[in-house]
Amino acid sequence: MKLVYEINTGKILFPLPDSQDISVFFSNHSQEFVGNISFFIVSNPSDIPKNLIEYFIRDEQFIKYSETEIKEIRKYRRVLTSEERLLKTLKPDSTEVEKAKKIIDVLDILQDVGLIKLADTALIDVKLIDAYTSLTLSGSSILNESDRIGVNQKLVPTKYKIEVNTKVTEKTNKEKK
């Protein structure tokens, strides 16, 4: 039996019978796709692990993914990069996001109707920056820095953009350590 896998990742794509001619099987696929795959011949079918999704191929050997990677494959259909994992840990839960949205709504209304005194403005700004930071982190499942800044440009009022970017960067850098 032949197991077709991606060369770069070792991810097993599917099995093929030994008799199947690879060039015929992939004749309708792009050269890029064909150039990125290879196959591993297994002489004894009982040597093939039962749950192929939990394994990848490296140096013509089956290697089992870690439990974390297996969970990611089941949830996202791929193994996440370390940056993507980090962003997942930084993403606030739904209750924190809802709380941040309510804080922004209430404080904006209070500022608009003039119920907040000038002395309270600094405290209000801190609360709004925290709320916008949570929303920025939650606004994406997986964002790189340029994407995050793009979301931030649309979401955060100009007055708070620098402070929110700084806090998001601090949180991201803190988690990386």
Secondary structure per residue as TSV (DSSP state, phi and psi in degrees):
chain	resnum	aa	ss	phi	psi
A	1	M	-	360.0	143.9
A	2	K	E	-106.9	133.2
A	3	L	E	-108.9	118.6
A	4	V	E	-85.1	132.6
A	5	Y	E	-143.4	160.4
A	6	E	E	-78.3	133.2
A	7	I	T	-64.9	-45.1
A	8	N	T	-66.0	-43.8
A	9	T	T	-103.0	-21.8
A	10	G	-	80.9	1.9
A	11	K	B	-62.7	128.3
A	12	I	E	-78.9	124.4
A	13	L	E	-89.5	-51.4
A	14	F	E	-172.2	159.3
A	15	P	E	-89.7	153.2
A	16	L	E	-133.8	149.9
A	17	P	-	-67.2	153.3
A	18	D	T	-57.2	-34.3
A	19	S	T	-73.5	-15.2
A	20	Q	S	-71.6	126.5
A	21	D	-	-81.4	119.4
A	22	I	H	-60.6	-43.1
A	23	S	H	-63.7	-34.6
A	24	V	H	-73.6	-43.2
A	25	F	H	-60.9	-38.4
A	26	F	T	-102.1	17.9
A	27	S	T	-62.7	-26.2
A	28	N	T	-95.6	4.2
A	29	H	S	-94.9	158.6
A	30	S	-	-68.7	155.8
A	31	Q	H	-63.5	-34.4
A	32	E	H	-61.9	-45.8
A	33	F	H	-63.4	-49.2
A	34	V	H	-62.4	-35.5
A	35	G	H	-71.7	-16.4
A	36	N	T	-101.5	6.9
A	37	I	E	-123.3	161.6
A	38	S	E	-147.8	-178.0
A	39	F	E	-138.5	153.9
A	40	F	E	-121.9	123.0
A	41	I	E	-91.0	127.1
A	42	V	-	-112.1	114.6
A	43	S	S	-74.1	-33.3
A	44	N	S	-113.2	110.1
A	45	P	G	-57.5	-23.6
A	46	S	G	-72.6	-13.0
A	47	D	G	-78.5	-12.6
A	48	I	S	-78.8	127.3
A	49	P	-	-59.4	148.6
A	50	K	S	-65.2	-41.6
A	51	N	-	-109.4	88.2
A	52	L	G	-60.3	-25.6
A	53	I	G	-63.1	-22.1
A	54	E	G	-90.0	4.8
A	55	Y	E	-130.2	156.3
A	56	F	E	-134.1	169.6
A	57	I	E	-111.8	129.2
A	58	R	E	-141.2	129.6
A	59	D	T	52.2	43.1
A	60	E	T	56.3	37.5
A	61	Q	E	-135.4	149.8
A	62	F	E	-81.7	128.6
A	63	I	E	-125.2	130.9
A	64	K	E	-83.2	136.3
A	65	Y	-	-66.4	158.6
A	66	S	-	-70.1	165.1
A	67	E	H	-60.1	-39.2
A	68	T	H	-61.1	-45.8
A	69	E	H	-65.7	-37.2
A	70	I	H	-63.5	-42.4
A	71	K	H	-62.6	-40.9
A	72	E	H	-64.4	-41.5
A	73	I	H	-61.6	-43.2
A	74	R	H	-67.2	-36.5
A	75	K	H	-84.1	-44.4
A	76	Y	H	-111.1	-3.2
A	77	R	S	67.7	19.9
A	78	R	S	-165.5	166.7
A	79	V	-	-87.2	129.5
A	80	L	-	-77.3	153.2
A	81	T	-	-77.2	167.3
A	82	S	H	-63.2	-34.9
A	83	E	H	-66.0	-41.3
A	84	E	H	-64.9	-39.3
A	85	R	H	-61.9	-43.0
A	86	L	H	-60.4	-45.6
A	87	L	H	-64.6	-32.6
A	88	K	H	-64.9	-38.9
A	89	T	H	-71.4	-28.2
A	90	L	H	-79.4	-20.7
A	91	K	S	-66.4	121.6
A	92	P	-	-68.9	156.8
A	93	D	-	-76.6	171.6
A	94	S	H	-64.5	-32.6
A	95	T	H	-67.8	-38.2
A	96	E	H	-66.4	-37.4
A	97	V	H	-66.0	-45.7
A	98	E	H	-61.8	-41.7
A	99	K	H	-61.5	-43.6
A	100	A	H	-62.0	-42.3
A	101	K	H	-62.5	-42.2
A	102	K	H	-65.9	-41.7
A	103	I	H	-59.4	-45.6
A	104	I	H	-62.2	-45.6
A	105	D	H	-60.5	-49.5
A	106	V	H	-64.4	-48.3
A	107	L	H	-65.8	-37.4
A	108	D	H	-62.6	-42.0
A	109	I	H	-64.0	-46.1
A	110	L	H	-62.0	-38.9
A	111	Q	H	-67.6	-40.4
A	112	D	H	-63.8	-39.3
A	113	V	T	-88.8	0.0
A	114	G	T	79.6	20.7
A	115	L	-	-83.9	-8.3
A	116	I	S	-102.0	125.5
A	117	K	-	-75.9	159.4
A	118	L	G	-58.1	-34.3
A	119	A	G	-66.3	-28.1
A	120	D	G	-84.7	-8.6
A	121	T	H	-60.6	-40.4
A	122	A	H	-63.1	-41.8
A	123	L	H	-65.4	-42.1
A	124	I	H	-62.8	-42.4
A	125	D	H	-59.4	-42.2
A	126	V	H	-61.3	-45.0
A	127	K	H	-62.8	-42.8
A	128	L	H	-66.8	-39.0
A	129	I	H	-62.9	-43.7
A	130	D	H	-61.3	-43.4
A	131	A	H	-65.0	-44.9
A	132	Y	H	-66.8	-31.8
A	133	T	H	-63.6	-45.7
A	134	S	H	-60.8	-43.6
A	135	L	H	-66.5	-37.0
A	136	T	H	-64.6	-43.7
A	137	L	H	-67.6	-31.2
A	138	S	H	-86.6	-17.4
A	139	G	T	-70.0	1.4
A	140	S	-	-149.6	141.6
A	141	S	S	-78.3	-42.3
A	142	I	S	-146.0	108.2
A	143	L	-	-127.0	137.1
A	144	N	-	-84.6	175.2
A	145	E	H	-59.6	-43.5
A	146	S	H	-67.0	-36.7
A	147	D	H	-66.3	-41.8
A	148	R	H	-62.0	-42.1
A	149	I	H	-64.8	-37.0
A	150	G	H	-62.6	-44.5
A	151	V	H	-62.1	-43.1
A	152	N	H	-60.6	-37.6
A	153	Q	H	-63.5	-34.2
A	154	K	H	-83.0	-34.1
A	155	L	H	-87.8	-42.4
A	156	V	S	-96.2	132.1
A	157	P	-	-58.8	148.5
A	158	T	G	-51.4	-38.2
A	159	K	G	-56.5	-30.2
A	160	Y	G	-111.2	-2.3
A	161	K	H	-58.2	-45.5
A	162	I	H	-64.7	-45.8
A	163	E	H	-65.3	-40.0
A	164	V	H	-66.7	-45.1
A	165	N	H	-58.6	-41.2
A	166	T	H	-63.1	-45.6
A	167	K	H	-66.4	-40.3
A	168	V	H	-64.4	-42.9
A	169	T	H	-63.7	-42.8
A	170	E	H	-59.8	-45.3
A	171	K	H	-63.8	-41.3
A	172	T	H	-64.7	-46.3
A	173	N	H	-65.7	-36.5
A	174	K	H	-62.8	-41.8
A	175	E	H	-69.6	-29.5
A	176	K	H	-68.1	-27.1
A	177	K	-	-77.4	360.0
